[in-house]
Amino acid sequence: MNEGLSNRIGVVADIHSNIHALRAVFEALDTLGVDDIVCAGDVVGYGAHPDACCADIRRRYVRSVAGNHDRAALTKDISMLNPYAAAAAIWTHDNLDEDSREFLTSLPTRLDIDIGNEVKAAVFHGSDRDPDEYVYEQAVDGTILERCPREFVVFGHTHVPFAVALPSGKVINPGSVGQPRDGDPRASFAILSSEPIRCEIHRVEYDIGEASEAILKAGLPAVLAQRLSIGR
């Protein structure tokens, strides 16, 4: 990554321990050309490769916020999770190495990013009000940018990509790298640009069969493997 000013930022979210999808996204971002990458949370959970995903995020110097699955994997607090997510959180907690624990513990709840000259982005997992809040496209309005005045405000958590342009800025969800839920099984990510100010949503194929097989071999709930091929 460039150490100077970043004019194009790659944005990922909801990787969910899917190393096959993450590496396909990194390859796509390298091809498309970005100066930096940020993550809107949930590096782990659901999938079979939490340590590999944490290691790749650290190796690529990706700045990330903490997601609810990241927190659950550290604390084993599964009170807000459905049974499949809870089982994956416990499995992840039991299988994390110390480097991954240290990395996840260090994650903040908010990132403020400079993109080019005087273009700023704020990155959260759920929302700026609550890291567990689900913000879908139809709920986006100007109050978000009133609370958080930036050219870009980025949320994750829903696994559904969108880019809503409002008069005072753009509200973005890059979708999910590792477990999309909009009916498209391809890994989803975004690129934010400052010259001109715009957001591009991208999709990239990856080896869903290998990712699914890894989940089953790990003894994680079979539904977590099955849903990868339908994007739900």
Secondary structure, DSSP 8 states (H G I E B T S, - for coil): --SS--SEEEEE---TT-HHHHHHHHHHHHHH--SEEEE-S--SSSSS-HHHHHHHHHHTT-EE---HHHHHHHH---TTS-HHHHHHHHHHHHH--HHHHHHHHT--S-EEEE-SSS-EEEE-SS-SS-TT----GGG--HHHHHHS--SEEE--SS---EEEEETTEEEEE---SSS--SS--SEEEEEEEETTEEEEEEEE---HHHHHHHHHHTT--HHHHHGGGTT-
